[in-house]
Amino acid sequence: MTSLFLALPQLSADLGASGTEQLWITDSYGFVVAGFVITMGTLGDRIGRRRLLLAGGGAFAVLSVVAAFSTSPAMLIVVRGALGVAGATLMPSTLALITTMFRDGKQRGKAISIWATCQFAGGAAGPVLAGFLLQHFAWGSVFLVAVPAMGVLLVAGPFLLPEFRAPASGRLDFAGVALSLAAVLLIVFGLKQLAAGELVVPLGAIAAGTVLGVVFARRQLTTPSPLLDLRLFRNRPFTAVLVALMFAGVAMAGVGLLVTQYLRSVLGHSPLASAVLFAPMGLGVAVGTMTAPSLTRWMTPATAIAGGLVVSAAGSLLLVFTGGLPLVMVAIAVLTLGTGPLFALGIGLVVGSVPPERAGSAASMADTGNYLGGSLGLALIGLTAAAVYRHAFPAGTTLAVDVTRAEVADQAKEAFTSALHVTGVIAAVLFAGLAVLVTTMRHPARGGTVGAAGFEPATARV
């Protein structure tokens, strides 16, 4: 996903993609992943997680080859959507398999931290690797790089991975699948279009998606074999972590959006240099997730998560005083370092709060919440930053255009820096609020389940 942004200019010129087609090339994968991840998480619980993972991995490899040799924008858009279906199998299947392989809470916590570290390190390394590939090979190489990884999975998976499926899972709720797909796709589409500056159509899509989401929720509470067990939200730590994952996604996506534009248009770095300079954001999360399990030797997981979010708030505030590259890099590194306990220990709580046969469904909840948060952050913080920019520089149009006009370039850069400062304040408020939320909701509700993250019952001292 992160590699494609660097390849977009080259592949667009080669395929003759219009501006709208470029947007669909980048967004179609994410749309479909967001819509299908709930279904795939539950499907893995029913048909077998290893089976679903291997099928999805095989499809991902084949479709990556097809994408690399696409001959038209329409073909690439369709293949990217199909890749999204295959990609939706990967996250919930891998995370659910971890809960099967590691029944001990501490071991599972370490395994999840390694899993999260790989995910974020890959996100940080993607643009850097893409820059190297694009200097030596055609744009299709950014798709082909996934093939060896899927090959390892297909060869080693049958021997190394255990199979697990729910013993009495019932039939798949196809009406629920349709409702979840429609609700998530409409909401994500609306949020992304809102970020693009439109208003009527996005708000209509979000409203329609919300209505379908309410219908979906009511159905899940009444059907005997629900896609999602919404009664889990009675568990207060479970709910707090999901809310935190979503709004951490809001803050991180908003900061990422502003910082990348700051590196490119304000500081004037090339795409590859910007990717390298932006790497601390992914690496910060990776380091934070790897070190999170060791924190539980001295403090409870709830305290570690809340403390990490306070660190993220402090990192966000550093953006308010941004005056150049060094402080920006320190700010994003500190901000993301603090989120490590949330992703490592919090996701452990989510998958540990359910019986093993429902782990795939729980994993899909975490992924959907974080993805929706990212889309919401791009929309709301993007719109807020644009409003600040227009207020600070009424004569401006967009940053990318204004910095090319020598007579107003300095004004545009100052106005955008003001927008970055406001974004830092918003992110700091979000992270501080989440720290309070996790602290106040760390006790499970009466009868709640204690998850693998180690949140203790209300009768224990936390």
N, C-alpha and C positions, 0 to 999 in steps of 0.2 A: 504493500500500500504506500509506504513512504518513498519507495524507489520510483514510483510512477510519476511523481510530481516533476522530478528532474528529466524524465524521459519524454514528458508531454510535448514540449516544443518540437523535438525531433520527430516523434511519431505523427504529430499533427501535420507537420509539413510534408511528410512522406505520404500520408493517407489523404491529405486534403480535408482535414476535419474542421468544421466551423466552430465558433465559440460555444454554441449550445451543445454540439457533439462532444467537444472536449470536456464540458461539465459532466455529461452522461458517462463518458469513458472513465472519469475519475470517481463518480458517485455511484454508478450502478452496482459495483461490488459491495460497497458499504450498505446501500439500501437493502439489498437482498440478504446479506448477513444479518442485519438487524431484524428483518422480518422472519427469518427462518431459524434463528438460534434457539428460540423457545421450543419450536417443534422438534428440532434435532436433539435437544437435550432430553426431551421426553421419549423420542423414538429410540435413542440409544439405551435408555432404561428398559425398553420393551424388547428390542430385537437383539441386544448385545452391544456393549460399548466398543469392544475391539472390532467387531464386525462392521459397525458404522464408521469407526475411525479409519479402518483399512479401505473401505469402500470410498469414503470421502477423500482420503489421501490419493488413491489411485485416480479418481476423477480429477482431482486438483492437478496431478502431474500431466495427464492427457490434455486437459483444457489449457494448461500453461503453455504447452507446445503449440496448440492451435492459436492461442492469443499472440504468441511471438511471431507467427507467420500470417496474421490477419491481413486481408487485402483491401478492406474498406472500413470506415468508421462504424457503420452499422454492424458489421461482423464483429468488430472488437467490443462494441457495447453489449451485444448479445452474449458473447463469450465471457465478458467480465461479469455479467449477471449470473451465468451458469457457474463461474468460479465462486461467486458468492454463496450459491447453494452448497457447493462442496466445502467451502471455507467454514460455513456455519456448523459443520460436523466436528471441526477440529478442537475448538476451545472446550465445549462441554464434555466431549468424549475424553480428552486428555485429563481434564480436572477430575472427572468422575472416576476414571481409572486409578488416579492417585489415591482416592479414598478407598478403593478396593485393595490396592497393593500395600497401603500403610494404614493399618488399623490403630496403631499407637498414635496418640495425639501429638506427641513431640516429634516423632518421625514424620508424621503427615505435615506438620507445620514447616519442617525443614524442606520437605519435598515441594510443598506449594511455594515456598520462598524461591527455590531454584527455578521452578516453573515460571513464576512471575518475572524473575530476573532475566530468563531467556527471552521472554516476550518483549520486555522493554529494551533490553540490549539490542535485540533485533531491530526494533523501531529506530533506535539511535544509529545503528550501523547501516541501515538500509540506504539512506541518501548518499553516504560516503561510498559504499560499494557500488551504487548506481553510477556515481560520478566517474569511478574508475572504469566500469564496464562501458559507459557511453563514450569514453575517450578512445576505446580500442575496438568496440564492436557496435553492431546495429542496435536500435532501440529494443528489439525483441529479446535481447539478452537479459533485461530486467525481469522478464517472465520466466525465462529458461533457468534462472538461478534457483528456482523453487524445485526443479525436477530432481536433482540429486538428493535433496532432503527427503522428498516423498519416496524416492527409491530406497533409501535406508529404512524408512518406516515400513514399506511393503515387504522388504526382505527380512528384517529383524523382528517386526511386530508379531507375526504368528508364533515365534519361538520365545520371545521375551515377555509379551503382554498377556496377562490373564484375561479370560472372558468372564463377563458378568452380565446377567440380565435379571430383571425382577421376576421372582417366581410366579407371581400372580398379578400381572400388570393390567389385565383387561384390554379391551379394544381401544384403538386410538380414536380420540374424539375429533373427527374430521371437521365438524362444525366449529369446534373450538380452534382448530388449526386455521381455518379460514378467517375467523374473527380476529385472532392474534395477528395474522399476517396483515390483514387490512388495517387494523388499528395502528400497529407499529409503523407500517410503511407510510400511512397518511401523516402521522405525527412527524416522522423523520423528514419526509418530503416537505411538509409545511415549515419546519424549523430551518431546513437548508435554504428554502426559497425566501424565508424571512431574512436570513443572513444576506441574501443577494439584494435586499432592498425593496422587494415587493411587499404587498400588504394584504389585499383582499383575498386572493387565491390561497396564500399560505395560512391565513387565519381560518378560512373555511375548511381547509384540509385538516388543520389541527383540531378544530371543533368536531368535525366528522370522526376523526380518529379517536378523540376522547369519548364520544358517544359510543362508538363500537367497543372501546376499551371497557366502558362500564358494563355493556352487555356481556362482554367476554368474562368479566369478573363475576357477574351474577351467575353466569352459566357454570363457572368453575366451582362455585360454592354449592351447587345443586347436583352436578353430574357425579355418578359413582366413580368414574375414572378420569379425574381432571388432568389437564396438561400441567397446571401449576397448583400446588396446594397452598391456597391463599391464607389458610389458617395459620401458616407459619408466621404471619405478621403479628400474631399475638405474642410472639417471643420478642421482647423489647430489644435485646442486643442485636438480633437478626435484622429487625427493622432499622435500627440505628445504623448498622453497617451498610445496608443497601442504600439508605438515604445518603450516607457519607460517600459511598462510591459514586453515586449519581452527581452530587454537587462538587465533589473533587474533580470529576470529569468536566463539569462546567468551568471551574476555575482554571484547570490545566489547559483545556482547549482554548479558552479565551486568551490566556497568557501566551500560549504557543503561537496563536494567530498574530498577535501584536508583535511579539519578539521577532518572528521570522521576517515580518515586513520591516521592522526596525533595522535588522541586520542588512537586508537587501537594499531598501530605498533610502534610509536615513544615513547609515554608515557606508553604504555603497559597495558591499562585498558581492562577489560573484555567487551564483547558485551553489557551486561546490564548496566554496569557502564558507558560505552561510550554513550549509549542511554540517560541516565540520564544527563550526562555532556553536551550532545549536545542539550538538551531541550531548553536552552536559545535562540537558533536560531528560533524555532517555537514560543516560548513564547514572544520573542521580537517583532515579527510581530503582534502577537495577542494584545499586549499592545499598539503598535503603531496604529493599526486599531481602537481600542476602544477609544483612546484619540484624534484621528484625527478630528472628528466633532467639538470638543470643540475649536480647533485651529482657526476655521473659525469665532469665535467671535472677534478675534483680527487681522486677516489677511485674504486675499483672498485665496480660495482653491489653485490657481496656486502658490502663494507664499508658502503655507504650503507644497505642493508637492515638489517644488524645494528646500525648506529649509530642508525637510526630506531627500532628496537625498544627500544634502551636509553632513548631519549627517552620512548617510550611507558611504559616501566617507571617512569621518574621521574614522569611525569604521574599514573600510577596511585597512586604513593605519596603524592601531594598529597591524595588522597581520605582518607588515613588521618588527616590533620590538619584535615579539613573542619570549619569552624565557621560557615559561612554561605554565602550565594550567591556572592560574588566568587571565593572559593577553588574552589568547585565548577566554576564556568565556566572558570576558568584550567586546572583539572585536566583536564577533558574535552577542552579545546582542545589542550593539550600532548599528552595521550594519543593523540588521533586524528591530530595533526600527524605524530607519529612513525611512524604506520603507512603514510604516503604512499608511501615508497620500496618497501615490500612490495607494495602494490597496483599501483603503476605498473611498477616494474622486475621484480618477481617474476612478475606475470602475463605480462610480456614474455618472460621466460625460459620459462614454461610453453608458450606458443604457438610460441615460436621453437625449442623442442626437438624439434619434429616436422616432417616434410615438409609442404609447403603443403596437400597433399590430406588431411591428418589434423588440420588446425588446429581445425576445429569440434569434433572429439572432444576435443582437448586443452583447449579453452576450456570445454567442459562439465565436465571434471574440476575445474577451478578453481572454477567456480560451485557445483558440488555440494559440494565440500569446505568452502567458506565458508558455504554454507547449513546444512550439517550442524553446523558449528561454532556457528552462531548458535542453532540449536535445542538443542544440547548445553549452551550457556552459559545459556540461559533455564531449562533443567531443573536442572542441577547447581548453578549459582550461585544460582538462585532458591531451591532447597531449602536450600542452606547458609545463605543470608540468613534464611530463615524459621526455621531452627533457632537461629541466633544471636538472633533477635528473641524467640523463645519462652524462650530461656535468660535473656536480660536482663530479660524482662517476663513471668514465668510466668502472671500473671493475665490477660494479653491474649488477644485472638482474632486479628483481622487489623488491620493498620495503618489501613485505610480506615474500619473500624468504631470502633476505639479512639480515634482523634483526634476523633470526634464526641462522646465522653463527656468532659465538662469535668474531671471528677475524676481521670481517668487520662491525659488527652491529653499532658501533659508527659512522663510516664513512657514513653508509647508513642513519642513523638518521639525521646527519648534512646535507647531500645532500637533503633529503626530506624537512627539515626545510627551506633550501634555496628555494625550489620549492614553499613552502607555502608563503614565503616572496614575491616572484614574483607574485603569485596569488593575494595577497593583493594589490599590485601595479596595476595590471590589473583591479581588481574590483573597486579600487578608481578612476581610470581614467574613467571607464564606468559610475559610479554614478555621477561624476562631469560633464561629458559630457551630461548626461541626465538632470541634473539640469539646464544647459545652454539651452538645447533644450526646456524644458518645459517653461522656462522664456521667450524665444524668440518667442515661438509659442502659447502663452496663449491667443491671440486674435483670435476669429473665423474669417475665411475668409469672404469676403463680402457675405451676405445672409446666413451665417452659423447659425446653431441652438445653442442656449445656453443650456448647459446641467444642470442636477441636481446638479453637483458638484459646480455650481455657477461661472463658468468662465464668465466674463462679456463681452459685446460686445466691439468692437474696439473703440467706441465713449466714453466709460466709463473709468474712471481711475481705473487701476488694481494695 
